[in-house]
Each structure stands twice: as C-alpha cells, then as structure tokens.
Amino acid sequence: MNKLPQNEIIIVEMSENIKILVTGIEKKEQASQMGFVEISHAYMCYSTNRLSDKISKIKKLISLGALFSYGTGWSPSELMSYYIQQGYNFDKFKVIAWSNTSTYHIIEYDPNKSTK
C-alpha cells in the first residue's frame, strides 16, 4: 500500500462514476454532503450518467483541494486533460503521483495559465 497524505480527498477513478479515497473524518463529511456514498472504510463513490453533473462535482472537488491521481490511460489526471481539451474550464487543481510506495508528489496544475 502506498503512503497516503492525511486529511485529503484523492480521486482514484472518474471514467464512469467518481470514486474517491478519503483520508480524514472532515473530508469524509464534506464528500458525504456532496452526495458521495461510502463503499468501504476509506472509499466513497458518486454515481451519475450525466457529464454536466460529473463536471459540476469535479469543480466542487477542486474547490475542496482534492488530488487527482496521476497515471496513463483513463486516470483522473488524464481525464482532466481530456476535459480541458474539450473546452471545459477548471480552476487550478492538484495531481498526486507516487515515485515509490513511501514517496508521493503533489503538483499544482493551472489550466488557465499561458504556456508561451
């Protein structure tokens, strides 16, 4: 098991439903108030078939400082890139990546920043 940051929401899946890993009681309460349902001790899920609903939840998660799990394929960080390419606007958000089981890195990404 990878080392996890404390009192955080980590988005681990969002290609269909939004699945999050929550480390902290306060964050679990915030996610519950957003409509996430506990599916195990640390995991919660929000189910929707509407993209507009999903985008709205993603924006709310960003406002709570949620971390988007990095990876290839349809990982949350890759899906954010896809949504941005499709014209959806987001505030700055954070991505979490592990270089080994005990070391993680959190990087802030600003989709509105010019890349000149």
C-alpha angles and dihedrals in degrees: 000000000000121000109260131209113244125247094013140125112227117192105218101169135018108146089105114356123008111255120186137187110218124200108186140037094244092053091046090054091049091050091047090053088054091056101264114147124214112246097172139352096293104010128086132180138204116199124204138148094201120089091205090057091048092050090050091052091047090054091050091049089051089053088054091052096251118177120232112219113240122229146112129275113024098346118146092256091051092047089053089055090049093049090049090051088051090058103260114144122224136173121239112303138187130240124200123207132173122222090186137345094282102037128067131173127209116204126186116222123198110198090186095057116107115244096206 
